[in-house]
Amino acid sequence: MSTIVLIITIISIFLGFYNNNMYNITNSVMDNVDKAIQFILVISGTMALWGGLMNIVKASKLDEKISSLLKPILRLIFSKLSTTSEAYKAITLNVTANLLGLGNAATPLGIDAMKKLKQEENIKDYPSKNMALFTLLNTASIQLIPSTVAAIRYSHGSRSPMDILPAVLISSFVTLLLAVVLLKTTWSKTNG
């Protein structure tokens, strides 16, 4: 990816020189650097807020209460995984972070869950059904609070950055439901 960006940058500079348009390129770069820094500050503030809240959730054992609320749903999805296992607990934390719209906080939790699934299921070369289900669950996650997207919308001047909530809930729920059903029905046919 960095090679592609470098090539595009070199071509843009060359064309700017060729068309005698370096003034516009310089102004564009300076304007966008300012916007990039503002964007980073908005996203960093949002992530710090929600990351701190996730630490409070863990410290107050609220994650265990959320886990008990999620247990019936996750038991349906991960039917062969023990609800007392470390992998199950890591999956629950990842799902909680995704529900709060904390994709960046959910990523390390997801990596930890995948490592624990691999360990507990003694997987060597190919993913297990639970690993595939977890990947789907993590990728097509339901977000009750799409905080990262709302922060991006806010940084671009949206007056109501959370008005996307119904669309996010419907699309993520339908996507997740279809993905889980398709994986559960096709996995048994192809992988036994």
N, C-alpha and C positions, 0 to 999 in steps of 0.2 A: 504494500500500500504506500509506503514512504517513497518507493521508486516512482510510482505513478504520480504522486503529488510533486515530486522533484521534476519530473519530465514536464508536467503541465506548467509549473512555475517557470522553467527555462524557456519553454515555448512562448509563454505570455510575455516574458521580458524581451525575448527576441522580436516578437511581433510589435511590442511597444516601441522598441528602437526603430524597427523597419518603418512603422507608420508614423513615426515622430509623435508618439502619444505617451511618453513617459510621465508627463505631468499627471494625467488621469490615473495611471497605474499607481504612482506614488500616493496620490490622495486616497485611492481605494484601499490600499494597504493600511494606511494610517487610520482611516475610518473603521475598518474592520478589526484592527488590533484593539481599538478602544471598545468596540462591541464585544469582542471575545473576552476581554478582561471583565466587563460588566456581567456577561453571561456566566463566567466561572464563579464570580462572587455570589450571584444569585443561587446557582446550583450548590455551591459549597455551603452556603448558609442553610439551605433546605436539607442537605444531607447531614450536616452537623446536628440540626434539630432532631430529625428522625432517627439518626444513629444514636443520639443521646437518649431518646425515648426508648429505643430498643434495649439499651443498657439498663434503663430503669425497669423495663418489662422483665428482663432476666433477673435483676437483683430482687425485685418484688415477688418473684415466682409467678407472675401473671402469665408467663409463657406456659406453665404447667396447666393453668386454668384454660387457656386457649387450646392447649393440646387436648384436654378432656372434651372440649366442645367440638374439636375437629376429629376426634377419635372415630365416631361412626362413619364419617365420610372417608377418612383415610383407611379405615379397616376394609371398606368396600374396594378401594383402589389397590391397596397393598395387602391382599387377603392372606398371603403366606409369610408376612413379616410380623415378628413379635412386637407388640405394642410397648414392651419394656426394653427393647433393644436400643443401643446407642444410635443406630442408623435411623430408627423411627423418630427418636427425639430430635436428631439433626434435621430430618425431613420436616418435622413440625415447626421448628424455628424458621426454616427456609420458607415454608408456606405462610407463616405469620408475617415475615418481612415482606413477602410478595403481596399479601392482602393489604398491607399498609402502603404499598406502592414504592417500596424501597428496593428497587432492583439492584442497586450497587451494594447495599448491605446484605441482600439475599445471595449475592454471588459467592462470597467466601463460605457462607453457610451451606450453599448448594455443593460446593467443592468438598467440604467436610462430609456432607451426607453421602456423596458419591463414594468417597474413600471408605467410609464406614460400611456402606453397602457392599463394596468390593471385598472388604475384609471379612465381614460376617457371612457372606455367601460364597467365599473362597473362589472368586472369579479370577481367571487367568487372562484369557485372550478376548473373549466376546462378552458383551453386556448381558446381564440377566434380564428377565422380564421386569423385575422391580426397578432395575437401573433405567430401562427404557421408559417405564411408566413415570419414574421420577423426572427424567429429562423432559417428558411431555408436560408434566405438572408444573415444572419450573419455567418452561418456555411459554406455555399458554396460560399463565397464572391469572387467577381472578384478582383484581385490584379493587378493594373497597375505597381506597384513597390513592388515586394516581398522582402522588405528590411530585414526582420528577417531571412528568408531562405538564402538570399544573405550573410548576416553577418555570419551565421553558416558555409556556404560554404567557405567564406573567412578565417574564423578562422581555418578551416581544410586544408588550403593551396591552395584553388582554385585560378587559375590565372584570370579567368573570371567568377566571382560568379553570374553575371546577365545573363549568357547565357541560363538560364532556363526559361527566360521570355516568349518565344512563347508557350512552353508546359504549363506553369502556366496559361496564358491567355486562351488558348483553353480549357484546362480541367476545369478551374473554370467557364468559360462561359457556356459550355455544361452542366455541373453539375447543375448550378443554373437554367438554362432554363428548364431542365427536371424536377427538383424538384418543381419549381413553377407551371409548367403545370400539373404535377401529383397531387399536392396538390389542385390546383383550381378545377380540374375535379373530384377528389374523395371526397373532403370535402362536396360539395353540396349533394352528394349521401348519405353520412354517417351521416352528422350533420345537414342537412337541411338549 
